[in-house]
Amino acid sequence: MYMTPFLYSPISECVIYNHKNNRMNGTIKTLVKDRRFGFISREGEPKDLFFHSEALNGVTFDELNEGDKVTFDVDTTGPKGAAAKNVSRA
């Protein structure tokens, strides 16, 4: 029986990989520099994903630009829904 490497979460309406090495890919769509957050356009997903500067890993918020390719994990436990965590440059 074939097991798919990811799970679909209807709560967050996003695909969450179920393996340590499978991170999601996306592109920085919007940066709100004065409030230090932004949104990631995810490959294969219709909804953009929120991220905060505290979720960055190996890159600072000031180093990011709109259009940069990134990899990330999805955290669905936040009080306002799904958000990106461990965001790093691809």
RODO-2510 file (C-alpha; in nm, 4 decimals, decimal comma):
residues 90
     n   res          X          Y          Z
     1     m     0,0000     0,0000     0,0000
     2     y     0,1406     0,3410    -0,0992
     3     m     0,1580     0,5990     0,1813
     4     t     0,1630     0,9632     0,0794
     5     p     0,4414     1,1716     0,2439
     6     f     0,2040     1,4431     0,3613
     7     l    -0,1250     1,4925     0,5376
     8     y    -0,4050     1,7299     0,4477
     9     s    -0,5312     1,9384     0,7359
    10     p    -0,8853     2,0689     0,6753
    11     i    -0,8531     2,2977     0,9779
    12     s    -0,5711     2,5016     0,8313
    13     e    -0,6541     2,4338     0,4653
    14     c    -0,2923     2,3603     0,3847
    15     v    -0,0667     2,0675     0,3160
    16     i     0,1579     1,9687     0,6047
    17     y     0,4514     1,7399     0,5333
    18     n     0,4810     1,4463     0,7682
    19     h     0,8538     1,3877     0,7346
    20     k     1,1425     1,5819     0,8905
    21     n     1,3264     1,6415     0,5624
    22     n     1,0247     1,7481     0,3567
    23     r     0,9889     2,1216     0,4002
    24     m     0,7477     2,3315     0,1989
    25     n     0,8676     2,5724    -0,0689
    26     g     0,7371     2,9178    -0,1407
    27     t     0,8111     3,2749    -0,2387
    28     i     0,8008     3,5880    -0,0239
    29     k     0,4925     3,7651    -0,1594
    30     t     0,4576     4,0612     0,0780
    31     l     0,6759     4,2165     0,3484
    32     v     0,5464     4,4676     0,6016
    33     k     0,8831     4,6078     0,7106
    34     d     0,7615     4,8413     0,9860
    35     r     0,5664     4,5601     1,1593
    36     r     0,8191     4,2847     1,0764
    37     f     0,5866     4,0273     0,9230
    38     g     0,4969     3,9062     0,5783
    39     f     0,3213     3,6488     0,3650
    40     i     0,4560     3,3527     0,1707
    41     s     0,2988     3,2355    -0,1544
    42     r     0,3108     2,8565    -0,1302
    43     e     0,3734     2,6280    -0,4263
    44     g     0,0570     2,4365    -0,5071
    45     e    -0,1574     2,6155    -0,2474
    46     p    -0,4165     2,8874    -0,3105
    47     k    -0,3827     3,0648     0,0261
    48     d    -0,0798     3,2679     0,1317
    49     l     0,0800     3,1883     0,4663
    50     f     0,1620     3,4426     0,7385
    51     f     0,5085     3,4582     0,8953
    52     h     0,6633     3,6800     1,1628
    53     s     1,0271     3,7846     1,1879
    54     e     1,0625     3,5606     1,4966
    55     a     0,9969     3,2575     1,2717
    56     l     1,3116     3,3137     1,0616
    57     n     1,6006     3,0674     1,0704
    58     g     1,9441     3,1568     0,9295
    59     v     1,8312     3,4860     0,7767
    60     t     1,7267     3,8210     0,9242
    61     f     1,4070     4,0010     0,8331
    62     d     1,6048     4,2905     0,6831
    63     e     1,7833     4,0499     0,4451
    64     l     1,4573     3,9272     0,2893
    65     n     1,3035     4,0788    -0,0221
    66     e     0,9757     4,0201    -0,1998
    67     g     1,0276     3,7454    -0,4563
    68     d     1,2889     3,5547    -0,2518
    69     k     1,2489     3,1749    -0,2571
    70     v     1,2156     3,0213     0,0896
    71     t     1,1600     2,6876     0,2603
    72     f     0,9570     2,6536     0,5785
    73     d     0,7488     2,4375     0,8089
    74     v     0,3831     2,5040     0,8904
    75     d     0,2634     2,5590     1,2464
    76     t    -0,1100     2,5002     1,2849
    77     t    -0,1184     2,5494     1,6629
    78     g    -0,1165     2,9304     1,6644
    79     p    -0,4084     3,1305     1,8040
    80     k    -0,4791     3,2928     1,4652
    81     g    -0,4434     2,9845     1,2455
    82     a    -0,1620     2,8467     1,0350
    83     a     0,1701     3,0308     1,0136
    84     a     0,5131     2,9567     0,8735
    85     k     0,7962     2,8676     1,1103
    86     n     1,1651     2,7884     1,0567
    87     v     1,1640     3,0087     0,7461
    88     s     1,4957     3,0042     0,5601
    89     r     1,6200     3,0908     0,2135
    90     a     1,5882     2,8120    -0,0403
***
